Amino acid sequence: MTAAGDLFAKLCSRLALGFAVLALALWAAPAKALPLHVNQPLCHSVSGAEVNDAGLSARRFSCTGTPSGYQRGSLWLRAPLDGPGAQRSDVALMVHQSRFDRLAVAFSYVDGTTRWQQVRAGAYGSHWRTGGQILFEAPDRGVPLTAVTMRFDGLASHELLHARLIPKAEAGMQSAGMAATVGAALTLLLVSCIYSLSLAFAVRRQYLAWQAAWSGTMLLWGSLWSQVHLALVPGMAGTVSTQICTFLACLAITLATISAVTAVDRGTVPNRLRRAALVVGLGVGIAGIPLALIRSGSLGPLADILGLVVIADLLIVTAYLGWAWRRGSVEARDFLAAWGLPMAMLAFIHIVDVEDGFWGGGSKLLVFVAATWQALWLAAAATRRLAHLRVERDHARTAEAQAQQLARRDPLTGLPNRRGFVDSVTPLLEHARADNLPAALLLVDIDRFKSINDIHGHEAGDAVLCGIARRIERWEGPMCTVARLGGEEFGLLTIGMEGIILGRFAESIRRGIAACDHSEVVGDRLVTASVGVAEVRPACDFQQLYRLADEALYDAKRGGRNKVVVQRHHDAPGGSQGREVAVSN
């Protein structure tokens, strides 16, 4: 496993541990909390919206059956506080946000006094709490409570209503814990959204853009569901936010489906399965539009039907990703791992009723935490894949650089070849020409090298070439560049050296080559070399310099070999050129 893979595994294990601790901390409502459901222990009554709150004492409540016909009127829900030790005055009522026009809460005391508190859609005041809840604290009068009554005007469905009676101290603790949890999840979703979007632009992958859109949608949904946005836009409290949340929840499923489908290359999965996943996913998003606008008793059954469609979408996407994984798709494997926890959460909340647990956050908090996990996992998985791609790119660049270096090196002697020599000396000649410096090219050709191959074999010839190359390489330095130009010919280029000094340098090279010991491969035979030197001032291009040096080398060969011939070409003061030939042996 690579270092990036190790980091990825550690990150995911720590996240898993953190979410496990969070689940244990939020698993159940405190023992002192009293969940309130219709008939358990809430008694209900229905009236017209025009009835005054003061008529509470005259209302008759039923503790059996199911309330109906309240959508255009008022639904009254009363929780009697009777039994040994049940009467207390330090309680708070925590109501989950739902679709209603007005909610009025009455705290009835044993002395017959009733105190009312209320909120309206768009005006929750200081009653809203993070986590999609509304808090009503019973006024402290030093007198025990006998009942708590809730009146909902224009309530969409009582099936979506969840409320709890808890001690005031625990209400504050739960609100703080919920705020910290939601704040952390929103921060992580924001980071994931920005990171995925930057990756989408960086690597030009479509599914990363859909993933960023999904993270952004979940971020917006979490902000609205948790009511964090009310700190900035208090007028959105109530039905408007709930309707937007319904649509965003459906849209998030659509975006997640598209992201998973587009992450797999076309052709990996049958087109029928691909189209089925996209159609069902788009269907969920489209269904969110009318579902968000409905305000009637049919909302509960429609939500149950949509839940089944969502499960079908998850199963189709799982089959799609599983098929792609079997075909070797790394992206499919990562998406399956990311979808594992959300799918487990959805299955869990459909089997177990958790609406009254997890500090009152219920199933929505579980889904929110699972979505945060999914976003982090996908971001980490994308980072891991990009790290692998970056390593592969670096290896490819290194291999390319090595190949280019080898293409400029002679494989036998290790010296630069003609191509590498020309590439390295061209900028040197341009610099010398700009500064009016002399330049010289020395061509060294081994005398009668063919006879060495013919008599002693090519292996002996190669050994001679390597020995001479090691000797020539000694002159490599800031003022001199060396190379094997081909066959038995070597080249040396110098900048700033001229006249007698250049001639002595060329002579030292000739003598140095003649002094090489090749007795192990050619016996007592003396191996010599002829040196042709072209000295110019100012410097010229390599091709012209090579032609002049080759002429000098030809003169050295024709003059008896084992000689140095120097041709000097200098611009005369009048603009004409002077030529001088010097021979030494």
Secondary structure as a PSIPRED ss2 file (coil, helix, strand):
# PSIPRED VFORMAT (PSIPRED V4.0)

   1 M C   1.000  0.000  0.000
   2 T C   1.000  0.000  0.000
   3 A H   0.000  1.000  0.000
   4 A H   0.000  1.000  0.000
   5 G H   0.000  1.000  0.000
   6 D H   0.000  1.000  0.000
   7 L H   0.000  1.000  0.000
   8 F H   0.000  1.000  0.000
   9 A H   0.000  1.000  0.000
  10 K H   0.000  1.000  0.000
  11 L H   0.000  1.000  0.000
  12 C H   0.000  1.000  0.000
  13 S H   0.000  1.000  0.000
  14 R H   0.000  1.000  0.000
  15 L H   0.000  1.000  0.000
  16 A H   0.000  1.000  0.000
  17 L H   0.000  1.000  0.000
  18 G H   0.000  1.000  0.000
  19 F H   0.000  1.000  0.000
  20 A H   0.000  1.000  0.000
  21 V H   0.000  1.000  0.000
  22 L H   0.000  1.000  0.000
  23 A H   0.000  1.000  0.000
  24 L H   0.000  1.000  0.000
  25 A H   0.000  1.000  0.000
  26 L H   0.000  1.000  0.000
  27 W C   1.000  0.000  0.000
  28 A C   1.000  0.000  0.000
  29 A C   1.000  0.000  0.000
  30 P C   1.000  0.000  0.000
  31 A C   1.000  0.000  0.000
  32 K C   1.000  0.000  0.000
  33 A C   1.000  0.000  0.000
  34 L E   0.000  0.000  1.000
  35 P E   0.000  0.000  1.000
  36 L E   0.000  0.000  1.000
  37 H E   0.000  0.000  1.000
  38 V E   0.000  0.000  1.000
  39 N C   1.000  0.000  0.000
  40 Q E   0.000  0.000  1.000
  41 P E   0.000  0.000  1.000
  42 L E   0.000  0.000  1.000
  43 C E   0.000  0.000  1.000
  44 H E   0.000  0.000  1.000
  45 S E   0.000  0.000  1.000
  46 V E   0.000  0.000  1.000
  47 S E   0.000  0.000  1.000
  48 G C   1.000  0.000  0.000
  49 A C   1.000  0.000  0.000
  50 E C   1.000  0.000  0.000
  51 V C   1.000  0.000  0.000
  52 N C   1.000  0.000  0.000
  53 D H   0.000  1.000  0.000
  54 A H   0.000  1.000  0.000
  55 G H   0.000  1.000  0.000
  56 L H   0.000  1.000  0.000
  57 S H   0.000  1.000  0.000
  58 A H   0.000  1.000  0.000
  59 R C   1.000  0.000  0.000
  60 R C   1.000  0.000  0.000
  61 F C   1.000  0.000  0.000
  62 S E   0.000  0.000  1.000
  63 C C   1.000  0.000  0.000
  64 T C   1.000  0.000  0.000
  65 G C   1.000  0.000  0.000
  66 T C   1.000  0.000  0.000
  67 P C   1.000  0.000  0.000
  68 S C   1.000  0.000  0.000
  69 G C   1.000  0.000  0.000
  70 Y C   1.000  0.000  0.000
  71 Q C   1.000  0.000  0.000
  72 R C   1.000  0.000  0.000
  73 G C   1.000  0.000  0.000
  74 S E   0.000  0.000  1.000
  75 L E   0.000  0.000  1.000
  76 W E   0.000  0.000  1.000
  77 L E   0.000  0.000  1.000
  78 R E   0.000  0.000  1.000
  79 A E   0.000  0.000  1.000
  80 P E   0.000  0.000  1.000
  81 L C   1.000  0.000  0.000
  82 D C   1.000  0.000  0.000
  83 G C   1.000  0.000  0.000
  84 P C   1.000  0.000  0.000
  85 G C   1.000  0.000  0.000
  86 A C   1.000  0.000  0.000
  87 Q C   1.000  0.000  0.000
  88 R C   1.000  0.000  0.000
  89 S C   1.000  0.000  0.000
  90 D C   1.000  0.000  0.000
  91 V E   0.000  0.000  1.000
  92 A E   0.000  0.000  1.000
  93 L E   0.000  0.000  1.000
  94 M E   0.000  0.000  1.000
  95 V E   0.000  0.000  1.000
  96 H E   0.000  0.000  1.000
  97 Q C   1.000  0.000  0.000
  98 S C   1.000  0.000  0.000
  99 R C   1.000  0.000  0.000
 100 F C   1.000  0.000  0.000
 101 D C   1.000  0.000  0.000
 102 R E   0.000  0.000  1.000
 103 L E   0.000  0.000  1.000
 104 A E   0.000  0.000  1.000
 105 V E   0.000  0.000  1.000
 106 A E   0.000  0.000  1.000
 107 F E   0.000  0.000  1.000
 108 S E   0.000  0.000  1.000
 109 Y E   0.000  0.000  1.000
 110 V C   1.000  0.000  0.000
 111 D C   1.000  0.000  0.000
 112 G C   1.000  0.000  0.000
 113 T C   1.000  0.000  0.000
 114 T E   0.000  0.000  1.000
 115 R E   0.000  0.000  1.000
 116 W E   0.000  0.000  1.000
 117 Q E   0.000  0.000  1.000
 118 Q E   0.000  0.000  1.000
 119 V E   0.000  0.000  1.000
 120 R E   0.000  0.000  1.000
 121 A C   1.000  0.000  0.000
 122 G C   1.000  0.000  0.000
 123 A E   0.000  0.000  1.000
 124 Y C   1.000  0.000  0.000
 125 G C   1.000  0.000  0.000
 126 S C   1.000  0.000  0.000
 127 H C   1.000  0.000  0.000
 128 W E   0.000  0.000  1.000
 129 R E   0.000  0.000  1.000
 130 T C   1.000  0.000  0.000
 131 G C   1.000  0.000  0.000
 132 G C   1.000  0.000  0.000
 133 Q E   0.000  0.000  1.000
 134 I E   0.000  0.000  1.000
 135 L E   0.000  0.000  1.000
 136 F E   0.000  0.000  1.000
 137 E E   0.000  0.000  1.000
 138 A C   1.000  0.000  0.000
 139 P C   1.000  0.000  0.000
 140 D C   1.000  0.000  0.000
 141 R C   1.000  0.000  0.000
 142 G C   1.000  0.000  0.000
 143 V C   1.000  0.000  0.000
 144 P C   1.000  0.000  0.000
 145 L E   0.000  0.000  1.000
 146 T E   0.000  0.000  1.000
 147 A E   0.000  0.000  1.000
 148 V E   0.000  0.000  1.000
 149 T E   0.000  0.000  1.000
 150 M E   0.000  0.000  1.000
 151 R E   0.000  0.000  1.000
 152 F E   0.000  0.000  1.000
 153 D E   0.000  0.000  1.000
 154 G C   1.000  0.000  0.000
 155 L C   1.000  0.000  0.000
 156 A C   1.000  0.000  0.000
 157 S C   1.000  0.000  0.000
 158 H H   0.000  1.000  0.000
 159 E H   0.000  1.000  0.000
 160 L H   0.000  1.000  0.000
 161 L C   1.000  0.000  0.000
 162 H C   1.000  0.000  0.000
 163 A E   0.000  0.000  1.000
 164 R E   0.000  0.000  1.000
 165 L E   0.000  0.000  1.000
 166 I E   0.000  0.000  1.000
 167 P E   0.000  0.000  1.000
 168 K H   0.000  1.000  0.000
 169 A H   0.000  1.000  0.000
 170 E H   0.000  1.000  0.000
 171 A H   0.000  1.000  0.000
 172 G H   0.000  1.000  0.000
 173 M H   0.000  1.000  0.000
 174 Q H   0.000  1.000  0.000
 175 S H   0.000  1.000  0.000
 176 A H   0.000  1.000  0.000
 177 G H   0.000  1.000  0.000
 178 M H   0.000  1.000  0.000
 179 A H   0.000  1.000  0.000
 180 A H   0.000  1.000  0.000
 181 T H   0.000  1.000  0.000
 182 V H   0.000  1.000  0.000
 183 G H   0.000  1.000  0.000
 184 A H   0.000  1.000  0.000
 185 A H   0.000  1.000  0.000
 186 L H   0.000  1.000  0.000
 187 T H   0.000  1.000  0.000
 188 L H   0.000  1.000  0.000
 189 L H   0.000  1.000  0.000
 190 L H   0.000  1.000  0.000
 191 V H   0.000  1.000  0.000
 192 S H   0.000  1.000  0.000
 193 C H   0.000  1.000  0.000
 194 I H   0.000  1.000  0.000
 195 Y H   0.000  1.000  0.000
 196 S H   0.000  1.000  0.000
 197 L H   0.000  1.000  0.000
 198 S H   0.000  1.000  0.000
 199 L H   0.000  1.000  0.000
 200 A H   0.000  1.000  0.000
 201 F H   0.000  1.000  0.000
 202 A H   0.000  1.000  0.000
 203 V H   0.000  1.000  0.000
 204 R C   1.000  0.000  0.000
 205 R C   1.000  0.000  0.000
 206 Q H   0.000  1.000  0.000
 207 Y H   0.000  1.000  0.000
 208 L H   0.000  1.000  0.000
 209 A H   0.000  1.000  0.000
 210 W H   0.000  1.000  0.000
 211 Q H   0.000  1.000  0.000
 212 A H   0.000  1.000  0.000
 213 A H   0.000  1.000  0.000
 214 W H   0.000  1.000  0.000
 215 S H   0.000  1.000  0.000
 216 G H   0.000  1.000  0.000
 217 T H   0.000  1.000  0.000
 218 M H   0.000  1.000  0.000
 219 L H   0.000  1.000  0.000
 220 L H   0.000  1.000  0.000
 221 W H   0.000  1.000  0.000
 222 G H   0.000  1.000  0.000
 223 S H   0.000  1.000  0.000
 224 L H   0.000  1.000  0.000
 225 W H   0.000  1.000  0.000
 226 S C   1.000  0.000  0.000
 227 Q C   1.000  0.000  0.000
 228 V H   0.000  1.000  0.000
 229 H H   0.000  1.000  0.000
 230 L H   0.000  1.000  0.000
 231 A H   0.000  1.000  0.000
 232 L C   1.000  0.000  0.000
 233 V C   1.000  0.000  0.000
 234 P H   0.000  1.000  0.000
 235 G H   0.000  1.000  0.000
 236 M H   0.000  1.000  0.000
 237 A C   1.000  0.000  0.000
 238 G C   1.000  0.000  0.000
 239 T H   0.000  1.000  0.000
 240 V H   0.000  1.000  0.000
 241 S H   0.000  1.000  0.000
 242 T H   0.000  1.000  0.000
 243 Q H   0.000  1.000  0.000
 244 I H   0.000  1.000  0.000
 245 C H   0.000  1.000  0.000
 246 T H   0.000  1.000  0.000
 247 F H   0.000  1.000  0.000
 248 L H   0.000  1.000  0.000
 249 A H   0.000  1.000  0.000
 250 C H   0.000  1.000  0.000
 251 L H   0.000  1.000  0.000
 252 A H   0.000  1.000  0.000
 253 I H   0.000  1.000  0.000
 254 T H   0.000  1.000  0.000
 255 L H   0.000  1.000  0.000
 256 A H   0.000  1.000  0.000
 257 T H   0.000  1.000  0.000
 258 I H   0.000  1.000  0.000
 259 S H   0.000  1.000  0.000
 260 A H   0.000  1.000  0.000
 261 V H   0.000  1.000  0.000
 262 T H   0.000  1.000  0.000
 263 A H   0.000  1.000  0.000
 264 V C   1.000  0.000  0.000
 265 D C   1.000  0.000  0.000
 266 R C   1.000  0.000  0.000
 267 G C   1.000  0.000  0.000
 268 T C   1.000  0.000  0.000
 269 V C   1.000  0.000  0.000
 270 P C   1.000  0.000  0.000
 271 N H   0.000  1.000  0.000
 272 R H   0.000  1.000  0.000
 273 L H   0.000  1.000  0.000
 274 R H   0.000  1.000  0.000
 275 R H   0.000  1.000  0.000
 276 A H   0.000  1.000  0.000
 277 A H   0.000  1.000  0.000
 278 L H   0.000  1.000  0.000
 279 V H   0.000  1.000  0.000
 280 V H   0.000  1.000  0.000
 281 G H   0.000  1.000  0.000
 282 L H   0.000  1.000  0.000
 283 G H   0.000  1.000  0.000
 284 V H   0.000  1.000  0.000
 285 G H   0.000  1.000  0.000
 286 I H   0.000  1.000  0.000
 287 A H   0.000  1.000  0.000
 288 G H   0.000  1.000  0.000
 289 I H   0.000  1.000  0.000
 290 P H   0.000  1.000  0.000
 291 L H   0.000  1.000  0.000
 292 A H   0.000  1.000  0.000
 293 L H   0.000  1.000  0.000
 294 I C   1.000  0.000  0.000
 295 R C   1.000  0.000  0.000
 296 S C   1.000  0.000  0.000
 297 G C   1.000  0.000  0.000
 298 S C   1.000  0.000  0.000
 299 L H   0.000  1.000  0.000
 300 G H   0.000  1.000  0.000
 301 P H   0.000  1.000  0.000
 302 L H   0.000  1.000  0.000
 303 A H   0.000  1.000  0.000
 304 D H   0.000  1.000  0.000
 305 I H   0.000  1.000  0.000
 306 L H   0.000  1.000  0.000
 307 G H   0.000  1.000  0.000
 308 L H   0.000  1.000  0.000
 309 V H   0.000  1.000  0.000
 310 V H   0.000  1.000  0.000
 311 I H   0.000  1.000  0.000
 312 A H   0.000  1.000  0.000
 313 D H   0.000  1.000  0.000
 314 L H   0.000  1.000  0.000
 315 L H   0.000  1.000  0.000
 316 I H   0.000  1.000  0.000
 317 V H   0.000  1.000  0.000
 318 T H   0.000  1.000  0.000
 319 A H   0.000  1.000  0.000
 320 Y H   0.000  1.000  0.000
 321 L H   0.000  1.000  0.000
 322 G H   0.000  1.000  0.000
 323 W H   0.000  1.000  0.000
 324 A H   0.000  1.000  0.000
 325 W H   0.000  1.000  0.000
 326 R H   0.000  1.000  0.000
 327 R C   1.000  0.000  0.000
 328 G C   1.000  0.000  0.000
 329 S C   1.000  0.000  0.000
 330 V H   0.000  1.000  0.000
 331 E H   0.000  1.000  0.000
 332 A H   0.000  1.000  0.000
 333 R H   0.000  1.000  0.000
 334 D H   0.000  1.000  0.000
 335 F H   0.000  1.000  0.000
 336 L H   0.000  1.000  0.000
 337 A H   0.000  1.000  0.000
 338 A H   0.000  1.000  0.000
 339 W H   0.000  1.000  0.000
 340 G H   0.000  1.000  0.000
 341 L H   0.000  1.000  0.000
 342 P H   0.000  1.000  0.000
 343 M H   0.000  1.000  0.000
 344 A H   0.000  1.000  0.000
 345 M H   0.000  1.000  0.000
 346 L H   0.000  1.000  0.000
 347 A H   0.000  1.000  0.000
 348 F H   0.000  1.000  0.000
 349 I H   0.000  1.000  0.000
 350 H H   0.000  1.000  0.000
 351 I H   0.000  1.000  0.000
 352 V C   1.000  0.000  0.000
 353 D C   1.000  0.000  0.000
 354 V C   1.000  0.000  0.000
 355 E C   1.000  0.000  0.000
 356 D C   1.000  0.000  0.000
 357 G C   1.000  0.000  0.000
 358 F H   0.000  1.000  0.000
 359 W H   0.000  1.000  0.000
 360 G H   0.000  1.000  0.000
 361 G C   1.000  0.000  0.000
 362 G H   0.000  1.000  0.000
 363 S H   0.000  1.000  0.000
 364 K H   0.000  1.000  0.000
 365 L H   0.000  1.000  0.000
 366 L H   0.000  1.000  0.000
 367 V H   0.000  1.000  0.000
 368 F H   0.000  1.000  0.000
 369 V H   0.000  1.000  0.000
 370 A H   0.000  1.000  0.000
 371 A H   0.000  1.000  0.000
 372 T H   0.000  1.000  0.000
 373 W H   0.000  1.000  0.000
 374 Q H   0.000  1.000  0.000
 375 A H   0.000  1.000  0.000
 376 L H   0.000  1.000  0.000
 377 W H   0.000  1.000  0.000
 378 L H   0.000  1.000  0.000
 379 A H   0.000  1.000  0.000
 380 A H   0.000  1.000  0.000
 381 A H   0.000  1.000  0.000
 382 A H   0.000  1.000  0.000
 383 T H   0.000  1.000  0.000
 384 R H   0.000  1.000  0.000
 385 R H   0.000  1.000  0.000
 386 L H   0.000  1.000  0.000
 387 A H   0.000  1.000  0.000
 388 H H   0.000  1.000  0.000
 389 L H   0.000  1.000  0.000
 390 R H   0.000  1.000  0.000
 391 V H   0.000  1.000  0.000
 392 E H   0.000  1.000  0.000
 393 R H   0.000  1.000  0.000
 394 D H   0.000  1.000  0.000
 395 H H   0.000  1.000  0.000
 396 A H   0.000  1.000  0.000
 397 R H   0.000  1.000  0.000
 398 T H   0.000  1.000  0.000
 399 A H   0.000  1.000  0.000
 400 E H   0.000  1.000  0.000
 401 A H   0.000  1.000  0.000
 402 Q H   0.000  1.000  0.000
 403 A H   0.000  1.000  0.000
 404 Q H   0.000  1.000  0.000
 405 Q H   0.000  1.000  0.000
 406 L H   0.000  1.000  0.000
 407 A H   0.000  1.000  0.000
 408 R C   1.000  0.000  0.000
 409 R E   0.000  0.000  1.000
 410 D C   1.000  0.000  0.000
 411 P C   1.000  0.000  0.000
 412 L C   1.000  0.000  0.000
 413 T C   1.000  0.000  0.000
 414 G C   1.000  0.000  0.000
 415 L C   1.000  0.000  0.000
 416 P E   0.000  0.000  1.000
 417 N C   1.000  0.000  0.000
 418 R H   0.000  1.000  0.000
 419 R H   0.000  1.000  0.000
 420 G H   0.000  1.000  0.000
 421 F H   0.000  1.000  0.000
 422 V H   0.000  1.000  0.000
 423 D H   0.000  1.000  0.000
 424 S H   0.000  1.000  0.000
 425 V H   0.000  1.000  0.000
 426 T H   0.000  1.000  0.000
 427 P H   0.000  1.000  0.000
 428 L H   0.000  1.000  0.000
 429 L H   0.000  1.000  0.000
 430 E H   0.000  1.000  0.000
 431 H H   0.000  1.000  0.000
 432 A H   0.000  1.000  0.000
 433 R H   0.000  1.000  0.000
 434 A H   0.000  1.000  0.000
 435 D C   1.000  0.000  0.000
 436 N C   1.000  0.000  0.000
 437 L C   1.000  0.000  0.000
 438 P C   1.000  0.000  0.000
 439 A E   0.000  0.000  1.000
 440 A E   0.000  0.000  1.000
 441 L E   0.000  0.000  1.000
 442 L E   0.000  0.000  1.000
 443 L E   0.000  0.000  1.000
 444 V E   0.000  0.000  1.000
 445 D E   0.000  0.000  1.000
 446 I E   0.000  0.000  1.000
 447 D C   1.000  0.000  0.000
 448 R C   1.000  0.000  0.000
 449 F H   0.000  1.000  0.000
 450 K H   0.000  1.000  0.000
 451 S H   0.000  1.000  0.000
 452 I H   0.000  1.000  0.000
 453 N H   0.000  1.000  0.000
 454 D H   0.000  1.000  0.000
 455 I H   0.000  1.000  0.000
 456 H H   0.000  1.000  0.000
 457 G C   1.000  0.000  0.000
 458 H H   0.000  1.000  0.000
 459 E H   0.000  1.000  0.000
 460 A H   0.000  1.000  0.000
 461 G H   0.000  1.000  0.000
 462 D H   0.000  1.000  0.000
 463 A H   0.000  1.000  0.000
 464 V H   0.000  1.000  0.000
 465 L H   0.000  1.000  0.000
 466 C H   0.000  1.000  0.000
 467 G H   0.000  1.000  0.000
 468 I H   0.000  1.000  0.000
 469 A H   0.000  1.000  0.000
 470 R H   0.000  1.000  0.000
 471 R H   0.000  1.000  0.000
 472 I H   0.000  1.000  0.000
 473 E H   0.000  1.000  0.000
 474 R C   1.000  0.000  0.000
 475 W C   1.000  0.000  0.000
 476 E C   1.000  0.000  0.000
 477 G E   0.000  0.000  1.000
 478 P C   1.000  0.000  0.000
 479 M C   1.000  0.000  0.000
 480 C E   0.000  0.000  1.000
 481 T E   0.000  0.000  1.000
 482 V E   0.000  0.000  1.000
 483 A E   0.000  0.000  1.000
 484 R E   0.000  0.000  1.000
 485 L E   0.000  0.000  1.000
 486 G E   0.000  0.000  1.000
 487 G C   1.000  0.000  0.000
 488 E C   1.000  0.000  0.000
 489 E E   0.000  0.000  1.000
 490 F E   0.000  0.000  1.000
 491 G E   0.000  0.000  1.000
 492 L E   0.000  0.000  1.000
 493 L E   0.000  0.000  1.000
 494 T E   0.000  0.000  1.000
 495 I E   0.000  0.000  1.000
 496 G C   1.000  0.000  0.000
 497 M C   1.000  0.000  0.000
 498 E C   1.000  0.000  0.000
 499 G H   0.000  1.000  0.000
 500 I H   0.000  1.000  0.000
 501 I H   0.000  1.000  0.000
 502 L H   0.000  1.000  0.000
 503 G H   0.000  1.000  0.000
 504 R H   0.000  1.000  0.000
 505 F H   0.000  1.000  0.000
 506 A H   0.000  1.000  0.000
 507 E H   0.000  1.000  0.000
 508 S H   0.000  1.000  0.000
 509 I H   0.000  1.000  0.000
 510 R H   0.000  1.000  0.000
 511 R H   0.000  1.000  0.000
 512 G H   0.000  1.000  0.000
 513 I H   0.000  1.000  0.000
 514 A H   0.000  1.000  0.000
 515 A C   1.000  0.000  0.000
 516 C C   1.000  0.000  0.000
 517 D C   1.000  0.000  0.000
 518 H C   1.000  0.000  0.000
 519 S H   0.000  1.000  0.000
 520 E H   0.000  1.000  0.000
 521 V H   0.000  1.000  0.000
 522 V H   0.000  1.000  0.000
 523 G C   1.000  0.000  0.000
 524 D C   1.000  0.000  0.000
 525 R C   1.000  0.000  0.000
 526 L C   1.000  0.000  0.000
 527 V C   1.000  0.000  0.000
 528 T C   1.000  0.000  0.000
 529 A E   0.000  0.000  1.000
 530 S E   0.000  0.000  1.000
 531 V E   0.000  0.000  1.000
 532 G E   0.000  0.000  1.000
 533 V E   0.000  0.000  1.000
 534 A E   0.000  0.000  1.000
 535 E E   0.000  0.000  1.000
 536 V E   0.000  0.000  1.000
 537 R E   0.000  0.000  1.000
 538 P C   1.000  0.000  0.000
 539 A C   1.000  0.000  0.000
 540 C C   1.000  0.000  0.000
 541 D C   1.000  0.000  0.000
 542 F H   0.000  1.000  0.000
 543 Q H   0.000  1.000  0.000
 544 Q H   0.000  1.000  0.000
 545 L H   0.000  1.000  0.000
 546 Y H   0.000  1.000  0.000
 547 R H   0.000  1.000  0.000
 548 L H   0.000  1.000  0.000
 549 A H   0.000  1.000  0.000
 550 D H   0.000  1.000  0.000
 551 E H   0.000  1.000  0.000
 552 A H   0.000  1.000  0.000
 553 L H   0.000  1.000  0.000
 554 Y H   0.000  1.000  0.000
 555 D H   0.000  1.000  0.000
 556 A H   0.000  1.000  0.000
 557 K H   0.000  1.000  0.000
 558 R H   0.000  1.000  0.000
 559 G C   1.000  0.000  0.000
 560 G C   1.000  0.000  0.000
 561 R C   1.000  0.000  0.000
 562 N C   1.000  0.000  0.000
 563 K C   1.000  0.000  0.000
 564 V E   0.000  0.000  1.000
 565 V E   0.000  0.000  1.000
 566 V E   0.000  0.000  1.000
 567 Q E   0.000  0.000  1.000
 568 R E   0.000  0.000  1.000
 569 H E   0.000  0.000  1.000
 570 H E   0.000  0.000  1.000
 571 D E   0.000  0.000  1.000
 572 A C   1.000  0.000  0.000
 573 P C   1.000  0.000  0.000
 574 G C   1.000  0.000  0.000
 575 G C   1.000  0.000  0.000
 576 S C   1.000  0.000  0.000
 577 Q E   0.000  0.000  1.000
 578 G E   0.000  0.000  1.000
 579 R E   0.000  0.000  1.000
 580 E E   0.000  0.000  1.000
 581 V E   0.000  0.000  1.000
 582 A E   0.000  0.000  1.000
 583 V E   0.000  0.000  1.000
 584 S E   0.000  0.000  1.000
 585 N C   1.000  0.000  0.000
